[in-house]
Amino acid sequence: MLKDSVERLVSERYPFEKRAEHAAEPRGFSEAMWEEMAELGLTALPFGEQLGGLGLGGVEMMIVGEAVGRGLLLEPYLSSIVLAGTAIAQGAEDGEAAARLSAIMTGETVAALADHATITASVVDGGVRLDGAATMVLGGDQAALFVLPAGNSGWMVSADAPGLRVRGYRLHGGGGAADLTLEGVRVGAEAHVAVQAMTRAIEAGIAFLAAEAAGATRAALDLTVGYLKTREQFGKPIGSNQALQHRAAELLVEVEQASSAAIYAALLAEEYDPAERARGTAAVKAVIGKVGRFVAQQTVQLHGGIGVSEEHIISHYFRRLTAIGMLLGGTDAQLKRLADLGGFTRPRAHLDLA
């Protein structure tokens, strides 16, 4: 039911022809679509029922992520709900965190989490002082609330906090980001976010990006196969060329790998061992980065010159898949991280049959 409703929402409300109109809106996305997503409960989907959410899990988030990737949605679901929302929700039983999360779930507050930051926290009378900077904060151009790492903790900071400067900008493939500068920003103890919560937020973000990649690569492949069947040269479809058929088959193998990675990432949400989650998410991010790059390049090439035009949707899949490969750590960085963690496989067998 969730899959049907989300796919119907995207197909009916978000055709590619309207995407440019949404991007041209003042906030860089469709406020009407964002409100509708909130009304359907999508913005409350991953949060526990005790927090006012729906209490659903990784598989349901994967379903939403695939639809977001297929529709190339511009709304700040990843930045506000998956990243910032997950971090805040880890300790949001009551107080400021609970109030902030409630506003995020209704869509009233757009939040953003910084994963590239050099911020120091020092204890001062009545609270904590934050100084430093954060770059490329996804969704930060429209955020009213930031979750910022500082040392071994995270802190919730309002966008209008004294001492915080926000320089927002639009991204080439849609959406926006911001660079932040903090000079003497004061926060109270109730604004604290545990470092474990920040880690879980990044892991949730990688899982969502994997689902997005699965949806986007599948859509790009379907478009390309359709183009090969209908585009004619020398009186016959170019898809009758065996070399292009082999290329399409290779693309299918890669797309299936992206889907498998998304499923694995969804199941990792229930993994209790932090070390297993860390290894698994690093491997998933490396895989979707590699697959996304391959699919993006090959589908554009198979479309020929039209594939790089602004008016054709395949060029926008190219941009989004390229961005997914770089967000939250690129392929090379994730492979290094995976190696530092000891590799994807365990040093001993999962089952001891001796």
C-alpha positions as CSV (number, residue, x, y, z in Angstrom):
1,M,0.0,0.0,0.0
2,L,2.8,2.4,0.9
3,K,4.6,1.6,-2.4
4,D,1.5,2.2,-4.4
5,S,0.6,5.4,-2.7
6,V,4.1,6.9,-3.0
7,E,4.5,5.9,-6.6
8,R,1.1,7.3,-7.5
9,L,2.0,10.6,-5.7
10,V,5.2,11.0,-7.6
11,S,3.8,10.0,-11.0
12,E,0.7,12.3,-10.7
13,R,2.2,15.3,-8.9
14,Y,5.8,15.3,-10.1
15,P,6.1,14.7,-13.9
16,F,9.4,15.8,-15.3
17,E,7.8,18.6,-17.2
18,K,7.0,20.4,-13.9
19,R,10.3,19.8,-12.2
20,A,11.9,23.0,-13.6
21,E,8.9,24.9,-12.3
22,H,9.4,23.5,-8.8
23,A,13.1,24.3,-8.9
24,A,12.2,27.9,-9.9
25,E,10.0,28.4,-6.8
26,P,11.4,30.7,-4.0
27,R,12.6,27.8,-1.8
28,G,13.9,25.7,-4.7
29,F,11.3,23.0,-4.3
30,S,7.5,22.6,-4.4
31,E,6.0,23.7,-1.1
32,A,2.7,22.1,-2.2
33,M,4.4,18.7,-2.7
34,W,6.2,19.0,0.7
35,E,2.8,19.7,2.4
36,E,1.3,16.7,0.7
37,M,4.1,14.5,1.7
38,A,3.6,15.6,5.3
39,E,-0.2,15.0,5.1
40,L,0.4,11.5,3.8
41,G,2.7,10.9,6.8
42,L,5.8,10.4,4.8
43,T,7.7,13.0,6.9
44,A,6.8,11.1,10.1
45,L,7.5,7.6,8.6
46,P,10.8,6.6,10.3
47,F,10.2,8.0,13.7
48,G,8.9,6.0,16.7
49,E,5.2,6.1,17.7
50,Q,6.2,7.5,21.1
51,L,7.6,10.5,19.3
52,G,4.5,11.0,17.2
53,G,5.8,9.2,14.2
54,L,4.7,6.0,12.3
55,G,7.4,3.8,13.6
56,L,8.3,2.1,10.3
57,G,11.7,0.9,9.4
58,G,14.4,0.5,6.8
59,V,12.3,-1.3,4.2
60,E,9.6,1.3,4.2
61,M,12.3,4.0,3.9
62,M,13.7,2.2,0.9
63,I,10.4,2.3,-0.8
64,V,10.2,6.0,-0.4
65,G,13.8,6.5,-1.4
66,E,13.3,4.5,-4.7
67,A,10.3,6.7,-5.5
68,V,12.2,9.9,-4.7
69,G,15.1,8.7,-7.0
70,R,12.8,7.7,-9.8
71,G,10.9,11.1,-9.7
72,L,14.0,13.2,-9.1
73,L,12.2,15.0,-6.2
74,L,13.8,18.3,-5.1
75,E,12.1,18.4,-1.7
76,P,14.4,18.2,1.4
77,Y,13.4,14.7,2.5
78,L,17.0,13.4,2.7
79,S,18.4,16.5,4.5
80,S,15.6,17.3,6.8
81,I,13.9,13.9,7.6
82,V,16.5,11.3,7.1
83,L,19.7,13.1,8.2
84,A,18.7,15.8,10.7
85,G,15.5,14.1,11.8
86,T,17.3,10.8,12.6
87,A,20.0,12.6,14.6
88,I,17.5,14.5,16.7
89,A,15.2,11.6,17.2
90,Q,17.8,9.5,19.0
91,G,17.3,11.5,22.2
92,A,14.0,13.2,21.6
93,E,11.9,11.8,24.4
94,D,11.0,15.2,25.7
95,G,12.3,18.8,25.9
96,E,13.7,20.8,23.1
97,A,14.6,17.8,20.9
98,A,11.0,16.5,21.0
99,A,9.6,19.9,20.1
100,R,12.1,20.3,17.3
101,L,11.4,16.9,15.9
102,S,7.6,17.4,16.0
103,A,8.0,20.5,13.8
104,I,10.3,18.6,11.4
105,M,7.7,15.7,11.2
106,T,4.9,18.1,10.2
107,G,7.1,19.8,7.6
108,E,6.9,23.1,9.4
109,T,10.6,23.2,10.1
110,V,13.2,22.3,7.5
111,A,16.4,21.0,9.2
112,A,19.9,20.2,7.9
113,L,22.8,18.2,9.2
114,A,26.5,19.0,8.5
115,D,28.8,16.1,7.7
116,H,31.8,18.4,6.8
117,A,32.6,20.7,9.7
118,T,35.5,21.9,11.8
119,I,33.7,23.2,14.9
120,T,35.0,23.5,18.4
121,A,32.8,23.5,21.5
122,S,33.9,25.2,24.7
123,V,32.0,25.3,28.0
124,V,30.9,28.8,29.1
125,D,28.6,30.1,31.7
126,G,25.1,28.8,31.2
127,G,25.9,26.7,28.1
128,V,28.3,26.0,25.3
129,R,30.1,28.2,22.8
130,L,30.6,27.0,19.2
131,D,33.2,28.4,16.8
132,G,34.2,27.2,13.4
133,A,32.8,26.4,10.0
134,A,30.8,23.8,8.0
135,T,30.8,23.5,4.2
136,M,28.4,22.0,1.7
137,V,25.5,21.5,4.2
138,L,22.9,19.8,2.1
139,G,19.6,21.6,2.3
140,G,21.2,24.3,4.4
141,D,20.0,27.2,2.1
142,Q,16.4,26.7,3.3
143,A,17.0,25.2,6.8
144,A,15.6,26.8,9.9
145,L,17.6,24.4,12.1
146,F,21.0,22.9,11.9
147,V,22.6,19.8,13.5
148,L,26.3,20.5,13.7
149,P,29.1,18.2,14.9
150,A,31.6,19.6,17.3
151,G,34.2,17.3,18.8
152,N,32.5,14.2,20.1
153,S,29.0,15.6,20.2
154,G,26.5,17.3,18.0
155,W,24.4,20.5,18.7
156,M,21.1,21.9,17.4
157,V,21.5,25.5,16.3
158,S,18.8,27.7,15.0
159,A,19.5,29.4,11.6
160,D,18.9,32.8,13.3
161,A,21.2,32.2,16.2
162,P,23.5,35.2,16.9
163,G,27.0,34.6,15.6
164,L,25.9,32.1,12.8
165,R,26.3,33.2,9.2
166,V,24.7,31.2,6.5
167,R,25.7,31.5,2.8
168,G,23.1,29.5,0.8
169,Y,23.4,28.5,-2.9
170,R,21.6,26.4,-5.4
171,L,23.2,23.1,-6.6
172,H,23.6,22.4,-10.3
173,G,21.4,19.3,-10.3
174,G,18.6,20.8,-8.2
175,G,18.1,21.6,-4.5
176,G,20.5,23.7,-2.5
177,A,23.2,23.8,0.2
178,A,25.0,26.2,2.4
179,D,28.3,27.1,4.0
180,L,28.2,28.1,7.6
181,T,30.5,30.2,9.8
182,L,30.1,30.2,13.6
183,E,31.6,32.9,15.8
184,G,30.6,32.7,19.4
185,V,27.3,30.9,18.9
186,R,25.8,30.0,22.2
187,V,23.6,26.9,22.8
188,G,22.2,25.3,25.9
189,A,22.7,21.8,27.3
190,E,19.3,20.8,26.0
191,A,20.5,21.4,22.4
192,H,23.0,18.5,22.7
193,V,22.9,15.6,20.2
194,A,24.9,12.4,21.0
195,V,27.7,11.4,18.7
196,Q,26.1,8.0,18.3
197,A,23.0,9.8,17.0
198,M,25.1,11.6,14.4
199,T,26.6,8.3,13.3
200,R,23.1,6.7,12.9
201,A,22.0,9.6,10.9
202,I,24.8,9.2,8.4
203,E,24.1,5.5,8.1
204,A,20.4,6.2,7.5
205,G,21.4,8.8,4.9
206,I,23.6,6.3,3.1
207,A,20.7,3.7,3.1
208,F,18.3,6.3,1.7
209,L,20.9,7.3,-1.0
210,A,21.2,3.6,-2.0
211,A,17.4,3.5,-2.4
212,E,17.5,6.7,-4.4
213,A,20.2,5.3,-6.6
214,A,18.2,2.0,-7.1
215,G,15.2,4.0,-8.3
216,A,17.1,6.4,-10.5
217,T,19.2,3.7,-12.2
218,R,16.2,1.6,-12.9
219,A,14.4,4.6,-14.4
220,A,17.4,5.5,-16.5
221,L,17.7,2.0,-17.8
222,D,14.0,1.8,-18.7
223,L,14.3,5.1,-20.6
224,T,17.4,3.9,-22.4
225,V,15.9,0.5,-23.4
226,G,12.8,2.4,-24.7
227,Y,15.0,4.7,-26.7
228,L,17.0,1.8,-28.2
229,K,13.7,0.2,-29.4
230,T,12.3,3.3,-31.0
231,R,15.3,5.3,-32.3
232,E,15.9,4.3,-35.9
233,Q,19.0,4.5,-38.1
234,F,19.3,3.0,-41.6
235,G,15.6,1.9,-41.5
236,K,15.8,-0.2,-38.3
237,P,15.9,0.4,-34.5
238,I,19.4,0.9,-33.1
239,G,18.5,-1.6,-30.5
240,S,18.8,-4.3,-33.1
241,N,22.5,-3.8,-33.0
242,Q,24.0,-6.7,-30.9
243,A,26.7,-4.6,-29.4
244,L,24.1,-2.2,-28.0
245,Q,22.0,-5.1,-26.7
246,H,25.1,-6.3,-24.8
247,R,25.6,-2.8,-23.4
248,A,21.9,-2.8,-22.2
249,A,22.4,-6.3,-20.6
250,E,25.5,-5.0,-18.8
251,L,23.5,-2.0,-17.5
252,L,20.8,-4.4,-16.2
253,V,23.4,-6.3,-14.2
254,E,24.6,-3.1,-12.6
255,V,21.0,-1.9,-11.9
256,E,20.3,-5.2,-10.1
257,Q,23.4,-4.7,-8.1
258,A,22.2,-1.3,-7.0
259,S,18.8,-2.8,-6.0
260,S,20.6,-5.5,-4.0
261,A,22.7,-2.8,-2.2
262,A,19.6,-0.9,-1.4
263,I,17.9,-3.9,0.1
264,Y,21.0,-4.8,2.2
265,A,21.2,-1.2,3.4
266,A,17.5,-1.3,4.4
267,L,18.1,-4.5,6.4
268,L,21.2,-2.9,8.1
269,A,18.8,-0.5,9.9
270,E,17.9,-3.4,12.2
271,E,21.6,-4.5,12.8
272,Y,22.4,-4.1,16.5
273,D,26.2,-4.3,16.0
274,P,27.7,-0.9,15.3
275,A,30.8,-2.4,13.7
276,E,28.7,-4.5,11.3
277,R,26.6,-1.4,10.4
278,A,29.7,0.6,9.7
279,R,31.2,-2.0,7.4
280,G,27.9,-2.6,5.7
281,T,27.1,1.0,5.0
282,A,30.7,1.7,3.7
283,A,30.4,-1.2,1.3
284,V,26.9,-0.1,0.2
285,K,28.1,3.5,-0.5
286,A,31.1,2.3,-2.5
287,V,28.9,0.0,-4.6
288,I,26.2,2.6,-5.4
289,G,28.9,5.2,-6.2
290,K,30.5,2.8,-8.7
291,V,27.2,1.6,-10.2
292,G,25.7,5.1,-10.3
293,R,28.7,6.4,-12.2
294,F,28.6,3.6,-14.7
295,V,24.8,3.7,-15.4
296,A,24.9,7.5,-15.6
297,Q,27.7,7.6,-18.2
298,Q,26.4,4.7,-20.3
299,T,22.8,5.8,-20.5
300,V,23.8,9.3,-21.6
301,Q,26.1,7.8,-24.2
302,L,23.5,5.5,-25.6
303,H,21.1,8.5,-26.0
304,G,23.7,10.3,-28.0
305,G,23.6,14.1,-28.2
306,I,20.1,14.4,-26.8
307,G,21.4,12.8,-23.6
308,V,23.3,15.9,-22.5
309,S,20.5,18.4,-23.3
310,E,18.7,20.2,-20.4
311,E,15.3,19.2,-21.8
312,H,15.9,15.5,-21.6
313,I,15.4,13.8,-18.3
314,I,18.3,11.4,-18.8
315,S,20.7,14.3,-18.2
316,H,19.1,15.0,-14.9
317,Y,19.4,11.3,-13.8
318,F,23.1,11.7,-14.8
319,R,23.5,14.7,-12.5
320,R,21.6,13.1,-9.5
321,L,23.5,9.8,-9.8
322,T,26.8,11.7,-9.9
323,A,25.8,13.7,-6.8
324,I,24.7,10.5,-4.9
325,G,28.2,9.1,-5.6
326,M,29.8,12.1,-3.8
327,L,27.4,12.7,-0.9
328,L,28.3,11.4,2.5
329,G,31.7,10.2,1.3
330,G,32.7,9.2,-2.2
331,T,33.6,5.8,-3.5
332,D,37.3,6.1,-2.8
333,A,36.8,7.4,0.7
334,Q,34.3,4.6,1.5
335,L,36.7,1.9,0.2
336,K,39.5,3.3,2.4
337,R,37.1,3.4,5.3
338,L,36.0,-0.2,4.6
339,A,39.7,-1.3,4.5
340,D,40.4,0.5,7.8
341,L,37.4,-1.4,9.3
342,G,38.9,-4.7,8.4
343,G,37.1,-5.3,5.1
344,F,33.6,-6.4,4.3
345,T,34.0,-10.1,5.3
346,R,34.7,-11.3,8.8
347,P,38.0,-12.7,9.9
348,R,36.2,-15.9,10.8
349,A,33.2,-17.7,9.4
350,H,29.7,-16.6,10.5
351,L,28.9,-20.3,11.2
352,D,31.3,-22.6,13.0
353,L,30.6,-26.0,11.5
354,A,33.6,-27.7,13.2
